[in-house]
Amino acid sequence: MFQDITVLHVDDDPAIRDLTAEFLETVDDSISVRSEADPSTVPTRIDAEPVDCVVSDYRMPELDGLELCRAVRADHPWFPFVLFTSVRGEKVIEAAMDAGATDYIRKETGTHHYTLLANRITLAVSRRRAIGRLQEAGALPPEWPPRQLRSDTDD
Amino acid sequence: MEDDCVNCGAPDARRYDLTVRNTDHDEVPLCEQCHAAIAEELAQA
């Protein structure tokens, strides 16, 4: 059985916030979406609310998705973070991985990418929960995650 | 003035009014294909 998943979706466009919440919750009824327009509040919300995954747009006026990812990674090295953007190109994917993003989903024409996003969110959260269970059981080394698996900003 | 589609990033967006989750969003830049797909999904919801 899957546990319910709470997603914090970050986008400066109000229509996309509502569309993403509507389609994710329709595609997978175990997912509930909280929306946020201001990326600077996300690290605080992660600490204060029962959020399982952050889904973030890339281009935002004050703080872009990569900067937000690095801010989250500073205190949460394994927190599921998915970059969800229409920006194309290998450089963006490489930058997302360098920033420590868990996954990168490209927005496509139509609505099928919301199904892909829901699947990747479920995968990322399941993996994080499995790591958490191993940590609680003392089954991981004390220095975890290993240094080579951390993003550059953790060095 | 043309905008990029907010759903897929295509450059040929036009502005449409959308109601999502009981909220009216005016003049949302969408390409024709995304608008059609979104309108169909919202109609089924």
N, CA and C atoms of all chains as a GROMACS GRO file, in nm:
protein
  600
    1MET      N    1   0.083  -0.120   0.000
    1MET     CA    2   0.000   0.000   0.000
    1MET      C    3   0.087   0.125   0.000
    2PHE      N    4   0.047   0.221  -0.080
    2PHE     CA    5   0.116   0.348  -0.080
    2PHE      C    6   0.058   0.440   0.027
    3GLN      N    7   0.148   0.510   0.097
    3GLN     CA    8   0.103   0.615   0.187
    3GLN      C    9   0.066   0.737   0.105
    4ASP      N   10  -0.016   0.821   0.163
    4ASP     CA   11  -0.048   0.945   0.094
    4ASP      C   12   0.076   1.034   0.083
    5ILE      N   13   0.077   1.116  -0.020
    5ILE     CA   14   0.191   1.203  -0.049
    5ILE      C   15   0.143   1.348  -0.055
    6THR      N   16   0.212   1.434   0.017
    6THR     CA   17   0.181   1.577   0.011
    6THR      C   18   0.292   1.647  -0.068
    7VAL      N   19   0.251   1.714  -0.174
    7VAL     CA   20   0.345   1.784  -0.262
    7VAL      C   21   0.334   1.934  -0.240
    8LEU      N   22   0.448   2.001  -0.232
    8LEU     CA   23   0.449   2.147  -0.231
    8LEU      C   24   0.491   2.192  -0.371
    9HIS      N   25   0.398   2.249  -0.444
    9HIS     CA   26   0.425   2.293  -0.581
    9HIS      C   27   0.454   2.443  -0.583
   10VAL      N   28   0.566   2.480  -0.646
   10VAL     CA   29   0.611   2.619  -0.645
   10VAL      C   30   0.611   2.673  -0.788
   11ASP      N   31   0.531   2.775  -0.810
   11ASP     CA   32   0.527   2.837  -0.943
   11ASP      C   33   0.470   2.978  -0.926
   12ASP      N   34   0.526   3.073  -0.998
   12ASP     CA   35   0.479   3.210  -0.985
   12ASP      C   36   0.351   3.236  -1.064
   13ASP      N   37   0.310   3.141  -1.148
   13ASP     CA   38   0.190   3.161  -1.230
   13ASP      C   39   0.069   3.096  -1.161
   14PRO      N   40  -0.032   3.176  -1.127
   14PRO     CA   41  -0.147   3.121  -1.053
   14PRO      C   42  -0.226   3.016  -1.132
   15ALA      N   43  -0.237   3.033  -1.263
   15ALA     CA   44  -0.311   2.935  -1.342
   15ALA      C   45  -0.239   2.800  -1.344
   16ILE      N   46  -0.107   2.803  -1.356
   16ILE     CA   47  -0.031   2.678  -1.356
   16ILE      C   48  -0.034   2.612  -1.218
   17ARG      N   49  -0.036   2.692  -1.113
   17ARG     CA   50  -0.050   2.633  -0.979
   17ARG      C   51  -0.181   2.556  -0.969
   18ASP      N   52  -0.289   2.616  -1.014
   18ASP     CA   53  -0.419   2.548  -1.004
   18ASP      C   54  -0.426   2.428  -1.099
   19LEU      N   55  -0.374   2.444  -1.220
   19LEU     CA   56  -0.379   2.332  -1.316
   19LEU      C   57  -0.296   2.214  -1.265
   20THR      N   58  -0.178   2.241  -1.212
   20THR     CA   59  -0.092   2.133  -1.163
   20THR      C   60  -0.157   2.061  -1.046
   21ALA      N   61  -0.214   2.137  -0.955
   21ALA     CA   62  -0.283   2.074  -0.841
   21ALA      C   63  -0.401   1.990  -0.890
   22GLU      N   64  -0.479   2.045  -0.979
   22GLU     CA   65  -0.596   1.973  -1.031
   22GLU      C   66  -0.556   1.844  -1.100
   23PHE      N   67  -0.458   1.850  -1.189
   23PHE     CA   68  -0.423   1.731  -1.268
   23PHE      C   69  -0.348   1.627  -1.184
   24LEU      N   70  -0.258   1.670  -1.097
   24LEU     CA   71  -0.187   1.572  -1.013
   24LEU      C   72  -0.285   1.497  -0.923
   25GLU      N   73  -0.377   1.570  -0.862
   25GLU     CA   74  -0.471   1.504  -0.771
   25GLU      C   75  -0.572   1.418  -0.846
   26THR      N   76  -0.598   1.453  -0.973
   26THR     CA   77  -0.688   1.370  -1.054
   26THR      C   78  -0.617   1.243  -1.099
   27VAL      N   79  -0.491   1.256  -1.139
   27VAL     CA   80  -0.415   1.140  -1.188
   27VAL      C   81  -0.391   1.038  -1.077
   28ASP      N   82  -0.362   1.088  -0.956
   28ASP     CA   83  -0.326   0.998  -0.845
   28ASP      C   84  -0.392   1.048  -0.718
   29ASP      N   85  -0.492   0.976  -0.670
   29ASP     CA   86  -0.567   1.027  -0.555
   29ASP      C   87  -0.491   1.009  -0.424
   30SER      N   88  -0.371   0.952  -0.427
   30SER     CA   89  -0.289   0.950  -0.305
   30SER      C   90  -0.207   1.078  -0.291
   31ILE      N   91  -0.208   1.161  -0.395
   31ILE     CA   92  -0.132   1.286  -0.394
   31ILE      C   93  -0.223   1.403  -0.358
   32SER      N   94  -0.179   1.485  -0.263
   32SER     CA   95  -0.246   1.612  -0.238
   32SER      C   96  -0.143   1.724  -0.258
   33VAL      N   97  -0.188   1.834  -0.312
   33VAL     CA   98  -0.097   1.941  -0.354
   33VAL      C   99  -0.123   2.068  -0.274
   34ARG      N  100  -0.017   2.123  -0.219
   34ARG     CA  101  -0.020   2.256  -0.162
   34ARG      C  102   0.057   2.346  -0.257
   35SER      N  103   0.010   2.467  -0.278
   35SER     CA  104   0.071   2.555  -0.379
   35SER      C  105   0.140   2.672  -0.312
   36GLU      N  106   0.248   2.716  -0.376
   36GLU     CA  107   0.325   2.829  -0.322
   36GLU      C  108   0.374   2.916  -0.438
   37ALA      N  109   0.351   3.047  -0.426
   37ALA     CA  110   0.399   3.140  -0.528
   37ALA      C  111   0.538   3.193  -0.499
   38ASP      N  112   0.575   3.196  -0.371
   38ASP     CA  113   0.701   3.258  -0.329
   38ASP      C  114   0.804   3.150  -0.292
   39PRO      N  115   0.903   3.126  -0.376
   39PRO     CA  116   0.999   3.019  -0.348
   39PRO      C  117   1.081   3.040  -0.220
   40SER      N  118   1.095   3.165  -0.178
   40SER     CA  119   1.179   3.190  -0.060
   40SER      C  120   1.118   3.131   0.067
   41THR      N  121   0.989   3.100   0.065
   41THR     CA  122   0.923   3.045   0.184
   41THR      C  123   0.937   2.892   0.193
   42VAL      N  124   0.985   2.830   0.086
   42VAL     CA  125   0.981   2.683   0.078
   42VAL      C  126   1.064   2.614   0.186
   43PRO      N  127   1.190   2.655   0.211
   43PRO     CA  128   1.265   2.586   0.316
   43PRO      C  129   1.192   2.589   0.452
   44THR      N  130   1.131   2.701   0.484
   44THR     CA  131   1.056   2.712   0.609
   44THR      C  132   0.934   2.622   0.608
   45ARG      N  133   0.864   2.617   0.496
   45ARG     CA  134   0.744   2.533   0.488
   45ARG      C  135   0.779   2.386   0.500
   46ILE      N  136   0.894   2.345   0.443
   46ILE     CA  137   0.935   2.205   0.455
   46ILE      C  138   0.954   2.167   0.602
   47ASP      N  139   1.012   2.260   0.678
   47ASP     CA  140   1.036   2.233   0.820
   47ASP      C  141   0.907   2.235   0.902
   48ALA      N  142   0.812   2.319   0.859
   48ALA     CA  143   0.694   2.341   0.942
   48ALA      C  144   0.574   2.256   0.904
   49GLU      N  145   0.574   2.202   0.783
   49GLU     CA  146   0.454   2.132   0.734
   49GLU      C  147   0.490   1.989   0.693
   50PRO      N  148   0.391   1.900   0.692
   50PRO     CA  149   0.417   1.761   0.653
   50PRO      C  150   0.426   1.744   0.501
   51VAL      N  151   0.527   1.805   0.443
   51VAL     CA  152   0.545   1.800   0.298
   51VAL      C  153   0.641   1.686   0.264
   52ASP      N  154   0.609   1.608   0.159
   52ASP     CA  155   0.693   1.494   0.120
   52ASP      C  156   0.781   1.522  -0.001
   53CYS      N  157   0.743   1.621  -0.083
   53CYS     CA  158   0.815   1.644  -0.208
   53CYS      C  159   0.792   1.788  -0.253
   54VAL      N  160   0.896   1.850  -0.305
   54VAL     CA  161   0.882   1.982  -0.367
   54VAL      C  162   0.887   1.965  -0.519
   55VAL      N  163   0.791   2.026  -0.587
   55VAL     CA  164   0.792   2.034  -0.733
   55VAL      C  165   0.803   2.182  -0.767
   56SER      N  166   0.907   2.219  -0.842
   56SER     CA  167   0.932   2.360  -0.866
   56SER      C  168   0.950   2.392  -1.013
   57ASP      N  169   0.894   2.505  -1.050
   57ASP     CA  170   0.921   2.564  -1.181
   57ASP      C  171   1.068   2.608  -1.183
   58TYR      N  172   1.120   2.631  -1.302
   58TYR     CA  173   1.258   2.678  -1.313
   58TYR      C  174   1.264   2.830  -1.311
   59ARG      N  175   1.194   2.891  -1.408
   59ARG     CA  176   1.202   3.037  -1.421
   59ARG      C  177   1.100   3.106  -1.330
   60MET      N  178   1.152   3.170  -1.226
   60MET     CA  179   1.068   3.249  -1.136
   60MET      C  180   1.142   3.379  -1.108
   61PRO      N  181   1.070   3.488  -1.082
   61PRO     CA  182   1.135   3.620  -1.079
   61PRO      C  183   1.237   3.641  -0.967
   62GLU      N  184   1.208   3.597  -0.847
   62GLU     CA  185   1.296   3.629  -0.734
   62GLU      C  186   1.405   3.525  -0.713
   63LEU      N  187   1.366   3.399  -0.724
   63LEU     CA  188   1.457   3.288  -0.694
   63LEU      C  189   1.424   3.179  -0.795
   64ASP      N  190   1.520   3.137  -0.877
   64ASP     CA  191   1.484   3.036  -0.976
   64ASP      C  192   1.486   2.895  -0.915
   65GLY      N  193   1.440   2.798  -0.994
   65GLY     CA  194   1.425   2.663  -0.941
   65GLY      C  195   1.556   2.599  -0.898
   66LEU      N  196   1.664   2.633  -0.966
   66LEU     CA  197   1.795   2.577  -0.928
   66LEU      C  198   1.843   2.638  -0.797
   67GLU      N  199   1.824   2.769  -0.782
   67GLU     CA  200   1.862   2.834  -0.655
   67GLU      C  201   1.779   2.779  -0.540
   68LEU      N  202   1.651   2.757  -0.568
   68LEU     CA  203   1.565   2.699  -0.463
   68LEU      C  204   1.612   2.559  -0.427
   69CYS      N  205   1.648   2.480  -0.528
   69CYS     CA  206   1.696   2.344  -0.502
   69CYS      C  207   1.820   2.348  -0.412
   70ARG      N  208   1.912   2.436  -0.442
   70ARG     CA  209   2.033   2.446  -0.359
   70ARG      C  210   1.998   2.489  -0.216
   71ALA      N  211   1.901   2.579  -0.203
   71ALA     CA  212   1.859   2.624  -0.069
   71ALA      C  213   1.798   2.508   0.010
   72VAL      N  214   1.718   2.426  -0.056
   72VAL     CA  215   1.658   2.310   0.011
   72VAL      C  216   1.766   2.209   0.048
   73ARG      N  217   1.858   2.184  -0.046
   73ARG     CA  218   1.965   2.086  -0.024
   73ARG      C  219   2.057   2.122   0.094
   74ALA      N  220   2.067   2.250   0.125
   74ALA     CA  221   2.156   2.292   0.233
   74ALA      C  222   2.122   2.223   0.364
   75ASP      N  223   1.993   2.202   0.389
   75ASP     CA  224   1.951   2.138   0.514
   75ASP      C  225   1.884   2.003   0.494
   76HIS      N  226   1.852   1.970   0.370
   76HIS     CA  227   1.776   1.846   0.344
   76HIS      C  228   1.839   1.772   0.226
   77PRO      N  229   1.950   1.703   0.248
   77PRO     CA  230   2.022   1.642   0.135
   77PRO      C  231   1.944   1.536   0.059
   78TRP      N  232   1.845   1.473   0.122
   78TRP     CA  233   1.771   1.368   0.053
   78TRP      C  234   1.627   1.404   0.025
   79PHE      N  235   1.588   1.528   0.048
   79PHE     CA  236   1.447   1.563   0.030
   79PHE      C  237   1.410   1.559  -0.119
   80PRO      N  238   1.303   1.488  -0.154
   80PRO     CA  239   1.263   1.481  -0.296
   80PRO      C  240   1.234   1.619  -0.355
   81PHE      N  241   1.306   1.651  -0.460
   81PHE     CA  242   1.291   1.782  -0.524
   81PHE      C  243   1.287   1.759  -0.675
   82VAL      N  244   1.175   1.794  -0.737
   82VAL     CA  245   1.158   1.771  -0.881
   82VAL      C  246   1.148   1.905  -0.952
   83LEU      N  247   1.235   1.925  -1.049
   83LEU     CA  248   1.228   2.046  -1.132
   83LEU      C  249   1.131   2.019  -1.246
   84PHE      N  250   1.030   2.106  -1.259
   84PHE     CA  251   0.921   2.084  -1.354
   84PHE      C  252   0.916   2.208  -1.444
   85THR      N  253   0.966   2.195  -1.566
   85THR     CA  254   0.987   2.315  -1.646
   85THR      C  255   0.967   2.290  -1.795
   86SER      N  256   0.935   2.396  -1.866
   86SER     CA  257   0.927   2.388  -2.011
   86SER      C  258   1.060   2.422  -2.077
   87VAL      N  259   1.159   2.461  -1.995
   87VAL     CA  260   1.291   2.495  -2.049
   87VAL      C  261   1.358   2.366  -2.098
   88ARG      N  262   1.405   2.370  -2.221
   88ARG     CA  263   1.462   2.251  -2.283
   88ARG      C  264   1.614   2.259  -2.292
   89GLY      N  265   1.673   2.142  -2.308
   89GLY     CA  266   1.817   2.139  -2.334
   89GLY      C  267   1.892   2.060  -2.229
   90GLU      N  268   2.002   2.000  -2.274
   90GLU     CA  269   2.082   1.917  -2.184
   90GLU      C  270   2.146   2.001  -2.074
   91LYS      N  271   2.175   2.128  -2.104
   91LYS     CA  272   2.238   2.213  -2.002
   91LYS      C  273   2.148   2.230  -1.880
   92VAL      N  274   2.017   2.240  -1.905
   92VAL     CA  275   1.924   2.255  -1.793
   92VAL      C  276   1.921   2.128  -1.710
   93ILE      N  277   1.918   2.013  -1.777
   93ILE     CA  278   1.918   1.885  -1.705
   93ILE      C  279   2.045   1.872  -1.622
   94GLU      N  280   2.158   1.906  -1.686
   94GLU     CA  281   2.286   1.895  -1.616
   94GLU      C  282   2.290   1.991  -1.496
   95ALA      N  283   2.238   2.112  -1.516
   95ALA     CA  284   2.236   2.210  -1.406
   95ALA      C  285   2.145   2.162  -1.293
   96ALA      N  286   2.033   2.100  -1.330
   96ALA     CA  287   1.940   2.049  -1.228
   96ALA      C  288   2.006   1.939  -1.145
   97MET      N  289   2.075   1.849  -1.212
   97MET     CA  290   2.142   1.741  -1.139
   97MET      C  291   2.256   1.795  -1.053
   98ASP      N  292   2.329   1.893  -1.108
   98ASP     CA  293   2.438   1.954  -1.030
   98ASP      C  294   2.385   2.025  -0.906
   99ALA      N  295   2.266   2.083  -0.918
   99ALA     CA  296   2.207   2.152  -0.803
   99ALA      C  297   2.152   2.054  -0.700
  100GLY      N  298   2.143   1.927  -0.738
  100GLY     CA  299   2.095   1.825  -0.645
  100GLY      C  300   1.950   1.786  -0.664
  101ALA      N  301   1.890   1.824  -0.777
  101ALA     CA  302   1.751   1.785  -0.800
  101ALA      C  303   1.738   1.633  -0.806
  102THR      N  304   1.630   1.583  -0.750
  102THR     CA  305   1.603   1.439  -0.755
  102THR      C  306   1.565   1.398  -0.896
  103ASP      N  307   1.492   1.484  -0.964
  103ASP     CA  308   1.444   1.449  -1.098
  103ASP      C  309   1.412   1.577  -1.174
  104TYR      N  310   1.398   1.560  -1.303
  104TYR     CA  311   1.368   1.672  -1.393
  104TYR      C  312   1.258   1.625  -1.487
  105ILE      N  313   1.147   1.696  -1.490
  105ILE     CA  314   1.037   1.662  -1.581
  105ILE      C  315   1.013   1.781  -1.673
  106ARG      N  316   1.014   1.753  -1.802
  106ARG     CA  317   0.992   1.860  -1.899
  106ARG      C  318   0.844   1.869  -1.932
  107LYS      N  319   0.794   1.991  -1.929
  107LYS     CA  320   0.654   2.013  -1.967
  107LYS      C  321   0.640   1.998  -2.118
  108GLU      N  322   0.539   1.924  -2.157
  108GLU     CA  323   0.515   1.898  -2.300
  108GLU      C  324   0.379   1.955  -2.339
  109THR      N  325   0.354   1.955  -2.468
  109THR     CA  326   0.223   1.997  -2.517
  109THR      C  327   0.117   1.898  -2.468
  110GLY      N  328   0.006   1.952  -2.421
  110GLY     CA  329  -0.103   1.867  -2.373
  110GLY      C  330  -0.096   1.850  -2.222
  111THR      N  331  -0.144   1.736  -2.172
  111THR     CA  332  -0.151   1.716  -2.026
  111THR      C  333  -0.085   1.586  -1.981
  112HIS      N  334  -0.024   1.510  -2.074
  112HIS     CA  335   0.033   1.380  -2.036
  112HIS      C  336   0.149   1.393  -1.938
  113HIS      N  337   0.219   1.507  -1.941
  113HIS     CA  338   0.333   1.521  -1.851
  113HIS      C  339   0.293   1.525  -1.705
  114TYR      N  340   0.166   1.552  -1.676
  114TYR     CA  341   0.122   1.550  -1.536
  114TYR      C  342   0.117   1.405  -1.484
  115THR      N  343   0.085   1.311  -1.572
  115THR     CA  344   0.088   1.170  -1.531
  115THR      C  345   0.231   1.126  -1.503
  116LEU      N  346   0.323   1.165  -1.592
  116LEU     CA  347   0.465   1.134  -1.570
  116LEU      C  348   0.514   1.198  -1.440
  117LEU      N  349   0.474   1.322  -1.417
  117LEU     CA  350   0.516   1.390  -1.294
  117LEU      C  351   0.465   1.316  -1.171
  118ALA      N  352   0.340   1.274  -1.174
  118ALA     CA  353   0.284   1.201  -1.058
  118ALA      C  354   0.362   1.072  -1.033
  119ASN      N  355   0.396   1.001  -1.139
  119ASN     CA  356   0.472   0.876  -1.124
  119ASN      C  357   0.610   0.902  -1.064
  120ARG      N  358   0.676   1.006  -1.111
  120ARG     CA  359   0.812   1.036  -1.062
  120ARG      C  360   0.807   1.086  -0.918
  121ILE      N  361   0.704   1.159  -0.883
  121ILE     CA  362   0.689   1.203  -0.743
  121ILE      C  363   0.675   1.080  -0.653
  122THR      N  364   0.590   0.987  -0.693
  122THR     CA  365   0.568   0.865  -0.613
  122THR      C  366   0.699   0.788  -0.598
  123LEU      N  367   0.773   0.776  -0.706
  123LEU     CA  368   0.902   0.705  -0.702
  123LEU      C  369   1.000   0.775  -0.607
  124ALA      N  370   1.011   0.906  -0.619
  124ALA     CA  371   1.107   0.981  -0.537
  124ALA      C  372   1.071   0.974  -0.389
  125VAL      N  373   0.942   0.985  -0.358
  125VAL     CA  374   0.900   0.982  -0.218
  125VAL      C  375   0.916   0.840  -0.161
  126SER      N  376   0.886   0.739  -0.241
  126SER     CA  377   0.904   0.600  -0.194
  126SER      C  378   1.051   0.574  -0.161
  127ARG      N  379   1.139   0.624  -0.246
  127ARG     CA  380   1.283   0.605  -0.224
  127ARG      C  381   1.327   0.677  -0.096
  128ARG      N  382   1.278   0.800  -0.078
  128ARG     CA  383   1.314   0.876   0.042
  128ARG      C  384   1.264   0.806   0.168
  129ARG      N  385   1.143   0.753   0.161
  129ARG     CA  386   1.087   0.685   0.279
  129ARG      C  387   1.165   0.558   0.310
  130ALA      N  388   1.211   0.489   0.206
  130ALA     CA  389   1.292   0.368   0.227
  130ALA      C  390   1.424   0.404   0.295
  131ILE      N  391   1.486   0.513   0.250
  131ILE     CA  392   1.610   0.558   0.314
  131ILE      C  393   1.584   0.595   0.460
  132GLY      N  394   1.471   0.660   0.485
  132GLY     CA  395   1.436   0.697   0.621
  132GLY      C  396   1.420   0.574   0.711
  133ARG      N  397   1.358   0.468   0.658
  133ARG     CA  398   1.341   0.346   0.738
  133ARG      C  399   1.476   0.282   0.768
  134LEU      N  400   1.566   0.285   0.670
  134LEU     CA  401   1.700   0.231   0.691
  134LEU      C  402   1.776   0.313   0.795
  135GLN      N  403   1.760   0.446   0.789
  135GLN     CA  404   1.825   0.531   0.888
  135GLN      C  405   1.773   0.503   1.028
  136GLU      N  406   1.641   0.488   1.039
  136GLU     CA  407   1.581   0.462   1.170
  136GLU      C  408   1.626   0.328   1.226
  137ALA      N  409   1.651   0.233   1.136
  137ALA     CA  410   1.693   0.099   1.180
  137ALA      C  411   1.844   0.093   1.204
  138GLY      N  412   1.912   0.205   1.182
  138GLY     CA  413   2.056   0.207   1.201
  138GLY      C  414   2.130   0.125   1.098
  139ALA      N  415   2.070   0.108   0.981
  139ALA     CA  416   2.128   0.023   0.878
  139ALA      C  417   2.213   0.098   0.778
  140LEU      N  418   2.228   0.230   0.800
  140LEU     CA  419   2.313   0.309   0.711
  140LEU      C  420   2.436   0.356   0.788
  141PRO      N  421   2.546   0.378   0.720
  141PRO     CA  422   2.666   0.429   0.787
  141PRO      C  423   2.637   0.565   0.849
  142PRO      N  424   2.710   0.601   0.957
  142PRO     CA  425   2.686   0.729   1.023
  142PRO      C  426   2.703   0.849   0.931
  143GLU      N  427   2.799   0.841   0.840
  143GLU     CA  428   2.820   0.951   0.746
  143GLU      C  429   2.737   0.923   0.621
  144TRP      N  430   2.609   0.951   0.626
  144TRP     CA  431   2.522   0.926   0.514
  144TRP      C  432   2.439   1.049   0.486
  145PRO      N  433   2.424   1.093   0.361
  145PRO     CA  434   2.469   1.026   0.240
  145PRO      C  435   2.620   1.040   0.220
  146PRO      N  436   2.680   0.946   0.147
  146PRO     CA  437   2.823   0.956   0.120
  146PRO      C  438   2.855   1.087   0.048
  147ARG      N  439   2.973   1.137   0.074
  147ARG     CA  440   3.013   1.267   0.020
  147ARG      C  441   2.998   1.274  -0.132
  148GLN      N  442   3.033   1.165  -0.200
  148GLN     CA  443   3.030   1.169  -0.346
  148GLN      C  444   2.887   1.174  -0.402
  149LEU      N  445   2.786   1.142  -0.319
  149LEU     CA  446   2.649   1.149  -0.365
  149LEU      C  447   2.584   1.283  -0.335
  150ARG      N  448   2.653   1.367  -0.258
  150ARG     CA  449   2.597   1.498  -0.228
  150ARG      C  450   2.622   1.595  -0.344
  151SER      N  451   2.542   1.701  -0.347
  151SER     CA  452   2.564   1.801  -0.452
  151SER      C  453   2.688   1.883  -0.418
  152ASP      N  454   2.738   1.958  -0.515
  152ASP     CA  455   2.858   2.039  -0.495
  152ASP      C  456   2.842   2.139  -0.383
  153THR      N  457   2.720   2.187  -0.362
  153THR     CA  458   2.698   2.289  -0.259
  153THR      C  459   2.716   2.234  -0.120
  154ASP      N  460   2.714   2.100  -0.104
  154ASP     CA  461   2.734   2.042   0.028
  154ASP      C  462   2.880   2.031   0.065
  155ASP      N  463   2.971   2.052  -0.034
  155ASP     CA  464   3.114   2.038  -0.006
  155ASP      C  465   3.165   2.155   0.075
  156MET      N  466   0.064   4.124  -2.866
  156MET     CA  467   0.193   4.068  -2.827
  156MET      C  468   0.178   3.920  -2.794
  157GLU      N  469   0.264   3.837  -2.851
  157GLU     CA  470   0.256   3.693  -2.826
  157GLU      C  471   0.336   3.656  -2.701
  158ASP      N  472   0.284   3.557  -2.629
  158ASP     CA  473   0.352   3.505  -2.512
  158ASP      C  474   0.384   3.360  -2.535
  159ASP      N  475   0.470   3.306  -2.446
  159ASP     CA  476   0.492   3.162  -2.445
  159ASP      C  477   0.376   3.094  -2.373
  160CYS      N  478   0.344   2.974  -2.418
  160CYS     CA  479   0.241   2.894  -2.351
  160CYS      C  480   0.289   2.860  -2.210
  161VAL      N  481   0.205   2.888  -2.109
  161VAL     CA  482   0.247   2.862  -1.971
  161VAL      C  483   0.249   2.712  -1.940
  162ASN      N  484   0.183   2.633  -2.024
  162ASN     CA  485   0.178   2.489  -1.999
  162ASN      C  486   0.295   2.413  -2.061
  163CYS      N  487   0.339   2.458  -2.182
  163CYS     CA  488   0.444   2.381  -2.250
  163CYS      C  489   0.561   2.467  -2.297
  164GLY      N  490   0.545   2.598  -2.292
  164GLY     CA  491   0.654   2.686  -2.332
  164GLY      C  492   0.657   2.720  -2.480
  165ALA      N  493   0.562   2.670  -2.557
  165ALA     CA  494   0.559   2.700  -2.701
  165ALA      C  495   0.542   2.851  -2.722
  166PRO      N  496   0.604   2.906  -2.825
  166PRO     CA  497   0.605   3.052  -2.842
  166PRO      C  498   0.478   3.111  -2.903
  167ASP      N  499   0.386   3.027  -2.948
  167ASP     CA  500   0.273   3.079  -3.024
  167ASP      C  501   0.144   3.084  -2.941
  168ALA      N  502   0.156   3.132  -2.818
  168ALA     CA  503   0.039   3.127  -2.729
  168ALA      C  504  -0.061   3.238  -2.760
  169ARG      N  505  -0.186   3.204  -2.736
  169ARG     CA  506  -0.293   3.304  -2.737
  169ARG      C  507  -0.351   3.307  -2.596
  170ARG      N  508  -0.433   3.407  -2.570
  170ARG     CA  509  -0.484   3.422  -2.433
  170ARG      C  510  -0.626   3.365  -2.423
  171TYR      N  511  -0.644   3.282  -2.320
  171TYR     CA  512  -0.773   3.218  -2.297
  171TYR      C  513  -0.814   3.239  -2.151
  172ASP      N  514  -0.943   3.246  -2.130
  172ASP     CA  515  -0.994   3.247  -1.992
  172ASP      C  516  -1.018   3.103  -1.948
  173LEU      N  517  -0.972   3.071  -1.826
  173LEU     CA  518  -0.985   2.935  -1.773
  173LEU      C  519  -1.046   2.941  -1.634
  174THR      N  520  -1.130   2.844  -1.603
  174THR     CA  521  -1.176   2.828  -1.465
  174THR      C  522  -1.123   2.696  -1.414
  175VAL      N  523  -1.039   2.703  -1.311
  175VAL     CA  524  -0.978   2.584  -1.254
  175VAL      C  525  -0.999   2.589  -1.103
  176ARG      N  526  -1.054   2.482  -1.048
  176ARG     CA  527  -1.077   2.473  -0.903
  176ARG      C  528  -1.160   2.592  -0.855
  177ASN      N  529  -1.262   2.623  -0.931
  177ASN     CA  530  -1.354   2.733  -0.897
  177ASN      C  531  -1.287   2.870  -0.896
  178THR      N  532  -1.171   2.879  -0.958
  178THR     CA  533  -1.104   3.009  -0.968
  178THR      C  534  -1.096   3.049  -1.115
  179ASP      N  535  -1.139   3.171  -1.142
  179ASP     CA  536  -1.132   3.222  -1.279
  179ASP      C  537  -0.994   3.281  -1.305
  180HIS      N  538  -0.930   3.231  -1.408
  180HIS     CA  539  -0.801   3.285  -1.450
  180HIS      C  540  -0.822   3.350  -1.586
  181ASP      N  541  -0.798   3.481  -1.592
  181ASP     CA  542  -0.823   3.556  -1.715
  181ASP      C  543  -0.698   3.561  -1.801
  182GLU      N  544  -0.719   3.547  -1.930
  182GLU     CA  545  -0.614   3.567  -2.030
  182GLU      C  546  -0.487   3.488  -1.999
  183VAL      N  547  -0.505   3.358  -1.988
  183VAL     CA  548  -0.391   3.269  -1.963
  183VAL      C  549  -0.325   3.237  -2.097
  184PRO      N  550  -0.195   3.264  -2.112
  184PRO     CA  551  -0.128   3.233  -2.240
  184PRO      C  552  -0.113   3.082  -2.259
  185LEU      N  553  -0.178   3.031  -2.363
  185LEU     CA  554  -0.171   2.887  -2.394
  185LEU      C  555  -0.163   2.870  -2.545
  186CYS      N  556  -0.091   2.769  -2.588
  186CYS     CA  557  -0.096   2.735  -2.730
  186CYS      C  558  -0.229   2.663  -2.757
  187GLU      N  559  -0.263   2.654  -2.883
  187GLU     CA  560  -0.393   2.597  -2.919
  187GLU      C  561  -0.407   2.452  -2.873
  188GLN      N  562  -0.298   2.374  -2.889
  188GLN     CA  563  -0.304   2.233  -2.850
  188GLN      C  564  -0.320   2.216  -2.700
  189CYS      N  565  -0.244   2.293  -2.624
  189CYS     CA  566  -0.257   2.282  -2.478
  189CYS      C  567  -0.395   2.328  -2.432
  190HIS      N  568  -0.445   2.435  -2.490
  190HIS     CA  569  -0.577   2.482  -2.451
  190HIS      C  570  -0.682   2.375  -2.476
  191ALA      N  571  -0.674   2.310  -2.592
  191ALA     CA  572  -0.772   2.205  -2.624
  191ALA      C  573  -0.761   2.089  -2.526
  192ALA      N  574  -0.637   2.045  -2.498
  192ALA     CA  575  -0.617   1.931  -2.408
  192ALA      C  576  -0.662   1.965  -2.266
  193ILE      N  577  -0.629   2.084  -2.220
  193ILE     CA  578  -0.667   2.124  -2.085
  193ILE      C  579  -0.819   2.139  -2.074
  194ALA      N  580  -0.879   2.201  -2.173
  194ALA     CA  581  -1.024   2.220  -2.170
  194ALA      C  582  -1.095   2.084  -2.167
  195GLU      N  583  -1.043   1.988  -2.242
  195GLU     CA  584  -1.104   1.854  -2.244
  195GLU      C  585  -1.091   1.787  -2.107
  196GLU      N  586  -0.972   1.795  -2.049
  196GLU     CA  587  -0.951   1.733  -1.917
  196GLU      C  588  -1.039   1.800  -1.810
  197LEU      N  589  -1.046   1.930  -1.815
  197LEU     CA  590  -1.126   2.001  -1.714
  197LEU      C  591  -1.274   1.969  -1.731
  198ALA      N  592  -1.318   1.949  -1.854
  198ALA     CA  593  -1.459   1.916  -1.879
  198ALA      C  594  -1.494   1.779  -1.824
  199GLN      N  595  -1.394   1.688  -1.822
  199GLN     CA  596  -1.417   1.553  -1.770
  199GLN      C  597  -1.408   1.546  -1.619
  200ALA      N  598  -1.347   1.647  -1.558
  200ALA     CA  599  -1.323   1.641  -1.412
  200ALA      C  600  -1.453   1.654  -1.334
   0.00000   0.00000   0.00000
